[in-house]
């Protein structure tokens, strides 16, 4: 039953299921990858279990699959050919002002923000917030203000552990005393902002009727979920991890029936 599923989830999340792939990386880590003459591009070390047969057939021994943001591409990389996302964000995110690159960085920032919200997701307001996918140790998660995503138990556990209440409060106090500037796009600002918004959503009223009351209209309250989210991981966008039917930008080429039009820089 559902409670036993959640008990299993909590047990694995507390244990922290390892997805290590070497060089200190794990499946699901955000990275920058370099391909030929292209700039360093933001991506995710992707679990092959969610990839299409076409992608899996192109596997290179000793390499990991990296799915890139923004341009629907992927590649098999030696881990010496990628660098961590966060510590290299300031340098890599300003390489070029091209539209394609800017979109990719924006999508990567959205995913980073969603992962901060992931750490505050719970069953308090939605008992179907976590639901097992058909890939072992992966859950479909309703991540608050973001599209639902598919995350491993290890990723969920790391997101929970990354929440620092004192750090968040200190950020809010500093923000109240300083003006907004180019720091708005600094990696710490992005993460702390996402944490504040996620915390606010988790702690405040579920439905805010203030706006509707001010305009004299009836407040609209969406119905609570009565069943698990219907998301087939075979139809999950391997770039943003949202359901392909909900993904507003066609990243990976899924057409809604699980068929992918894969794009590979390495071909």
TORKOL-4160 file (C-alpha; in steps of 0.2 Angstrom, whole numbers, padded with zeros to 4 digits, m for minus):
267
<pt num="1" X="0000" Y="0000" Z="0000"/>
<pt num="2" X="0005" Y="0018" Z="m0001"/>
<pt num="3" X="0011" Y="0019" Z="0017"/>
<pt num="4" X="0023" Y="0004" Z="0014"/>
<pt num="5" X="0030" Y="0013" Z="m0001"/>
<pt num="6" X="0033" Y="0028" Z="0008"/>
<pt num="7" X="0041" Y="0018" Z="0022"/>
<pt num="8" X="0053" Y="0011" Z="0009"/>
<pt num="9" X="0056" Y="0028" Z="0002"/>
<pt num="10" X="0061" Y="0035" Z="0019"/>
<pt num="11" X="0072" Y="0020" Z="0023"/>
<pt num="12" X="0082" Y="0022" Z="0007"/>
<pt num="13" X="0082" Y="0041" Z="0008"/>
<pt num="14" X="0090" Y="0040" Z="0025"/>
<pt num="15" X="0102" Y="0027" Z="0020"/>
<pt num="16" X="0107" Y="0037" Z="0005"/>
<pt num="17" X="0108" Y="0025" Z="m0010"/>
<pt num="18" X="0125" Y="0029" Z="m0019"/>
<pt num="19" X="0125" Y="0032" Z="m0038"/>
<pt num="20" X="0144" Y="0035" Z="m0039"/>
<pt num="21" X="0152" Y="0034" Z="m0056"/>
<pt num="22" X="0169" Y="0040" Z="m0052"/>
<pt num="23" X="0180" Y="0056" Z="m0050"/>
<pt num="24" X="0168" Y="0061" Z="m0036"/>
<pt num="25" X="0153" Y="0062" Z="m0047"/>
<pt num="26" X="0136" Y="0053" Z="m0046"/>
<pt num="27" X="0122" Y="0050" Z="m0058"/>
<pt num="28" X="0111" Y="0065" Z="m0058"/>
<pt num="29" X="0125" Y="0078" Z="m0054"/>
<pt num="30" X="0125" Y="0094" Z="m0064"/>
<pt num="31" X="0140" Y="0097" Z="m0074"/>
<pt num="32" X="0148" Y="0107" Z="m0088"/>
<pt num="33" X="0154" Y="0097" Z="m0104"/>
<pt num="34" X="0165" Y="0102" Z="m0118"/>
<pt num="35" X="0162" Y="0096" Z="m0136"/>
<pt num="36" X="0173" Y="0101" Z="m0150"/>
<pt num="37" X="0172" Y="0120" Z="m0154"/>
<pt num="38" X="0157" Y="0123" Z="m0143"/>
<pt num="39" X="0157" Y="0132" Z="m0127"/>
<pt num="40" X="0157" Y="0122" Z="m0111"/>
<pt num="41" X="0138" Y="0117" Z="m0110"/>
<pt num="42" X="0128" Y="0114" Z="m0094"/>
<pt num="43" X="0121" Y="0096" Z="m0093"/>
<pt num="44" X="0117" Y="0082" Z="m0081"/>
<pt num="45" X="0125" Y="0065" Z="m0079"/>
<pt num="46" X="0110" Y="0055" Z="m0085"/>
<pt num="47" X="0104" Y="0038" Z="m0079"/>
<pt num="48" X="0105" Y="0026" Z="m0094"/>
<pt num="49" X="0089" Y="0017" Z="m0088"/>
<pt num="50" X="0079" Y="0032" Z="m0094"/>
<pt num="51" X="0088" Y="0034" Z="m0111"/>
<pt num="52" X="0081" Y="0028" Z="m0127"/>
<pt num="53" X="0088" Y="0012" Z="m0136"/>
<pt num="54" X="0096" Y="0023" Z="m0149"/>
<pt num="55" X="0106" Y="0032" Z="m0135"/>
<pt num="56" X="0111" Y="0016" Z="m0126"/>
<pt num="57" X="0117" Y="0008" Z="m0142"/>
<pt num="58" X="0130" Y="0022" Z="m0144"/>
<pt num="59" X="0137" Y="0019" Z="m0127"/>
<pt num="60" X="0156" Y="0021" Z="m0126"/>
<pt num="61" X="0165" Y="0010" Z="m0113"/>
<pt num="62" X="0171" Y="0019" Z="m0098"/>
<pt num="63" X="0160" Y="0035" Z="m0102"/>
<pt num="64" X="0145" Y="0042" Z="m0094"/>
<pt num="65" X="0130" Y="0049" Z="m0103"/>
<pt num="66" X="0128" Y="0068" Z="m0101"/>
<pt num="67" X="0111" Y="0076" Z="m0107"/>
<pt num="68" X="0113" Y="0094" Z="m0111"/>
<pt num="69" X="0101" Y="0108" Z="m0107"/>
<pt num="70" X="0094" Y="0119" Z="m0121"/>
<pt num="71" X="0098" Y="0110" Z="m0137"/>
<pt num="72" X="0092" Y="0092" Z="m0135"/>
<pt num="73" X="0109" Y="0085" Z="m0137"/>
<pt num="74" X="0119" Y="0072" Z="m0127"/>
<pt num="75" X="0136" Y="0064" Z="m0127"/>
<pt num="76" X="0146" Y="0050" Z="m0119"/>
<pt num="77" X="0160" Y="0058" Z="m0109"/>
<pt num="78" X="0175" Y="0052" Z="m0100"/>
<pt num="79" X="0173" Y="0060" Z="m0083"/>
<pt num="80" X="0190" Y="0069" Z="m0085"/>
<pt num="81" X="0180" Y="0079" Z="m0099"/>
<pt num="82" X="0167" Y="0087" Z="m0087"/>
<pt num="83" X="0168" Y="0099" Z="m0073"/>
<pt num="84" X="0156" Y="0102" Z="m0058"/>
<pt num="85" X="0142" Y="0114" Z="m0062"/>
<pt num="86" X="0141" Y="0125" Z="m0047"/>
<pt num="87" X="0159" Y="0129" Z="m0043"/>
<pt num="88" X="0162" Y="0133" Z="m0062"/>
<pt num="89" X="0146" Y="0143" Z="m0064"/>
<pt num="90" X="0153" Y="0161" Z="m0063"/>
<pt num="91" X="0166" Y="0157" Z="m0077"/>
<pt num="92" X="0156" Y="0145" Z="m0088"/>
<pt num="93" X="0140" Y="0154" Z="m0088"/>
<pt num="94" X="0148" Y="0170" Z="m0096"/>
<pt num="95" X="0157" Y="0162" Z="m0110"/>
<pt num="96" X="0145" Y="0169" Z="m0124"/>
<pt num="97" X="0129" Y="0179" Z="m0126"/>
<pt num="98" X="0122" Y="0168" Z="m0139"/>
<pt num="99" X="0104" Y="0164" Z="m0138"/>
<pt num="100" X="0106" Y="0145" Z="m0138"/>
<pt num="101" X="0118" Y="0146" Z="m0124"/>
<pt num="102" X="0108" Y="0158" Z="m0114"/>
<pt num="103" X="0093" Y="0147" Z="m0115"/>
<pt num="104" X="0103" Y="0132" Z="m0109"/>
<pt num="105" X="0110" Y="0141" Z="m0094"/>
<pt num="106" X="0093" Y="0148" Z="m0090"/>
<pt num="107" X="0086" Y="0130" Z="m0090"/>
<pt num="108" X="0101" Y="0124" Z="m0079"/>
<pt num="109" X="0097" Y="0137" Z="m0067"/>
<pt num="110" X="0079" Y="0132" Z="m0066"/>
<pt num="111" X="0084" Y="0114" Z="m0063"/>
<pt num="112" X="0096" Y="0120" Z="m0049"/>
<pt num="113" X="0082" Y="0130" Z="m0041"/>
<pt num="114" X="0070" Y="0115" Z="m0043"/>
<pt num="115" X="0082" Y="0104" Z="m0033"/>
<pt num="116" X="0083" Y="0116" Z="m0019"/>
<pt num="117" X="0064" Y="0115" Z="m0018"/>
<pt num="118" X="0065" Y="0096" Z="m0019"/>
<pt num="119" X="0073" Y="0097" Z="m0002"/>
<pt num="120" X="0057" Y="0104" Z="0006"/>
<pt num="121" X="0044" Y="0093" Z="m0003"/>
<pt num="122" X="0034" Y="0082" Z="0008"/>
<pt num="123" X="0017" Y="0074" Z="0010"/>
<pt num="124" X="0010" Y="0088" Z="0021"/>
<pt num="125" X="m0002" Y="0095" Z="0008"/>
<pt num="126" X="m0001" Y="0081" Z="m0005"/>
<pt num="127" X="m0001" Y="0063" Z="0000"/>
<pt num="128" X="0004" Y="0058" Z="m0017"/>
<pt num="129" X="0019" Y="0069" Z="m0018"/>
<pt num="130" X="0031" Y="0055" Z="m0020"/>
<pt num="131" X="0027" Y="0040" Z="m0031"/>
<pt num="132" X="0039" Y="0026" Z="m0037"/>
<pt num="133" X="0043" Y="0026" Z="m0055"/>
<pt num="134" X="0046" Y="0010" Z="m0065"/>
<pt num="135" X="0065" Y="0012" Z="m0063"/>
<pt num="136" X="0072" Y="0005" Z="m0046"/>
<pt num="137" X="0075" Y="0019" Z="m0033"/>
<pt num="138" X="0068" Y="0033" Z="m0043"/>
<pt num="139" X="0052" Y="0043" Z="m0038"/>
<pt num="140" X="0041" Y="0054" Z="m0048"/>
<pt num="141" X="0040" Y="0070" Z="m0037"/>
<pt num="142" X="0028" Y="0085" Z="m0037"/>
<pt num="143" X="0041" Y="0099" Z="m0033"/>
<pt num="144" X="0029" Y="0113" Z="m0028"/>
<pt num="145" X="0029" Y="0127" Z="m0040"/>
<pt num="146" X="0039" Y="0118" Z="m0053"/>
<pt num="147" X="0034" Y="0104" Z="m0065"/>
<pt num="148" X="0034" Y="0086" Z="m0058"/>
<pt num="149" X="0051" Y="0078" Z="m0060"/>
<pt num="150" X="0059" Y="0061" Z="m0058"/>
<pt num="151" X="0073" Y="0060" Z="m0045"/>
<pt num="152" X="0083" Y="0046" Z="m0037"/>
<pt num="153" X="0082" Y="0042" Z="m0018"/>
<pt num="154" X="0100" Y="0048" Z="m0017"/>
<pt num="155" X="0096" Y="0065" Z="m0025"/>
<pt num="156" X="0081" Y="0068" Z="m0014"/>
<pt num="157" X="0091" Y="0064" Z="0002"/>
<pt num="158" X="0105" Y="0076" Z="m0004"/>
<pt num="159" X="0092" Y="0089" Z="m0007"/>
<pt num="160" X="0085" Y="0087" Z="0010"/>
<pt num="161" X="0102" Y="0088" Z="0018"/>
<pt num="162" X="0107" Y="0104" Z="0009"/>
<pt num="163" X="0093" Y="0114" Z="0017"/>
<pt num="164" X="0101" Y="0126" Z="0029"/>
<pt num="165" X="0088" Y="0136" Z="0039"/>
<pt num="166" X="0101" Y="0148" Z="0047"/>
<pt num="167" X="0109" Y="0151" Z="0030"/>
<pt num="168" X="0093" Y="0155" Z="0023"/>
<pt num="169" X="0088" Y="0167" Z="0037"/>
<pt num="170" X="0105" Y="0176" Z="0035"/>
<pt num="171" X="0102" Y="0178" Z="0017"/>
<pt num="172" X="0085" Y="0186" Z="0019"/>
<pt num="173" X="0092" Y="0198" Z="0032"/>
<pt num="174" X="0106" Y="0203" Z="0020"/>
<pt num="175" X="0094" Y="0205" Z="0006"/>
<pt num="176" X="0084" Y="0217" Z="0016"/>
<pt num="177" X="0099" Y="0228" Z="0019"/>
<pt num="178" X="0107" Y="0228" Z="0002"/>
<pt num="179" X="0101" Y="0233" Z="m0016"/>
<pt num="180" X="0100" Y="0221" Z="m0030"/>
<pt num="181" X="0114" Y="0221" Z="m0042"/>
<pt num="182" X="0124" Y="0208" Z="m0053"/>
<pt num="183" X="0125" Y="0197" Z="m0038"/>
<pt num="184" X="0107" Y="0192" Z="m0043"/>
<pt num="185" X="0114" Y="0179" Z="m0055"/>
<pt num="186" X="0128" Y="0172" Z="m0043"/>
<pt num="187" X="0126" Y="0154" Z="m0039"/>
<pt num="188" X="0123" Y="0157" Z="m0020"/>
<pt num="189" X="0110" Y="0170" Z="m0023"/>
<pt num="190" X="0101" Y="0158" Z="m0035"/>
<pt num="191" X="0101" Y="0144" Z="m0023"/>
<pt num="192" X="0096" Y="0154" Z="m0008"/>
<pt num="193" X="0082" Y="0163" Z="m0017"/>
<pt num="194" X="0075" Y="0146" Z="m0022"/>
<pt num="195" X="0076" Y="0140" Z="m0004"/>
<pt num="196" X="0067" Y="0155" Z="0002"/>
<pt num="197" X="0053" Y="0153" Z="m0010"/>
<pt num="198" X="0051" Y="0135" Z="m0007"/>
<pt num="199" X="0051" Y="0137" Z="0012"/>
<pt num="200" X="0038" Y="0151" Z="0010"/>
<pt num="201" X="0027" Y="0140" Z="0000"/>
<pt num="202" X="0029" Y="0125" Z="0012"/>
<pt num="203" X="0025" Y="0136" Z="0028"/>
<pt num="204" X="0012" Y="0149" Z="0023"/>
<pt num="205" X="m0006" Y="0146" Z="0018"/>
<pt num="206" X="m0009" Y="0134" Z="0004"/>
<pt num="207" X="m0021" Y="0145" Z="m0005"/>
<pt num="208" X="m0019" Y="0164" Z="m0004"/>
<pt num="209" X="m0036" Y="0172" Z="m0006"/>
<pt num="210" X="m0029" Y="0190" Z="m0004"/>
<pt num="211" X="m0028" Y="0194" Z="m0022"/>
<pt num="212" X="m0045" Y="0188" Z="m0027"/>
<pt num="213" X="m0052" Y="0197" Z="m0012"/>
<pt num="214" X="m0044" Y="0213" Z="m0017"/>
<pt num="215" X="m0053" Y="0213" Z="m0034"/>
<pt num="216" X="m0069" Y="0206" Z="m0027"/>
<pt num="217" X="m0068" Y="0190" Z="m0036"/>
<pt num="218" X="m0071" Y="0172" Z="m0030"/>
<pt num="219" X="m0055" Y="0164" Z="m0026"/>
<pt num="220" X="m0050" Y="0149" Z="m0036"/>
<pt num="221" X="m0044" Y="0133" Z="m0027"/>
<pt num="222" X="m0038" Y="0119" Z="m0037"/>
<pt num="223" X="m0043" Y="0102" Z="m0031"/>
<pt num="224" X="m0032" Y="0091" Z="m0021"/>
<pt num="225" X="m0024" Y="0077" Z="m0030"/>
<pt num="226" X="m0034" Y="0061" Z="m0027"/>
<pt num="227" X="m0021" Y="0049" Z="m0035"/>
<pt num="228" X="m0003" Y="0048" Z="m0039"/>
<pt num="229" X="0004" Y="0058" Z="m0054"/>
<pt num="230" X="0002" Y="0049" Z="m0070"/>
<pt num="231" X="0020" Y="0050" Z="m0077"/>
<pt num="232" X="0028" Y="0037" Z="m0087"/>
<pt num="233" X="0047" Y="0038" Z="m0085"/>
<pt num="234" X="0049" Y="0032" Z="m0103"/>
<pt num="235" X="0040" Y="0048" Z="m0108"/>
<pt num="236" X="0050" Y="0060" Z="m0097"/>
<pt num="237" X="0061" Y="0073" Z="m0105"/>
<pt num="238" X="0079" Y="0068" Z="m0102"/>
<pt num="239" X="0084" Y="0087" Z="m0101"/>
<pt num="240" X="0072" Y="0094" Z="m0088"/>
<pt num="241" X="0065" Y="0078" Z="m0081"/>
<pt num="242" X="0047" Y="0084" Z="m0083"/>
<pt num="243" X="0033" Y="0074" Z="m0091"/>
<pt num="244" X="0035" Y="0077" Z="m0110"/>
<pt num="245" X="0016" Y="0081" Z="m0110"/>
<pt num="246" X="0020" Y="0095" Z="m0098"/>
<pt num="247" X="0037" Y="0101" Z="m0105"/>
<pt num="248" X="0034" Y="0118" Z="m0113"/>
<pt num="249" X="0050" Y="0117" Z="m0123"/>
<pt num="250" X="0053" Y="0101" Z="m0133"/>
<pt num="251" X="0070" Y="0097" Z="m0127"/>
<pt num="252" X="0073" Y="0079" Z="m0130"/>
<pt num="253" X="0062" Y="0075" Z="m0145"/>
<pt num="254" X="0049" Y="0064" Z="m0137"/>
<pt num="255" X="0033" Y="0066" Z="m0146"/>
<pt num="256" X="0022" Y="0060" Z="m0131"/>
<pt num="257" X="0022" Y="0041" Z="m0136"/>
<pt num="258" X="0040" Y="0038" Z="m0130"/>
<pt num="259" X="0048" Y="0039" Z="m0147"/>
<pt num="260" X="0064" Y="0050" Z="m0147"/>
<pt num="261" X="0072" Y="0061" Z="m0160"/>
<pt num="262" X="0090" Y="0060" Z="m0152"/>
<pt num="263" X="0103" Y="0073" Z="m0156"/>
<pt num="264" X="0121" Y="0068" Z="m0152"/>
<pt num="265" X="0136" Y="0079" Z="m0153"/>
<pt num="266" X="0147" Y="0064" Z="m0153"/>
<pt num="267" X="0140" Y="0056" Z="m0169"/>
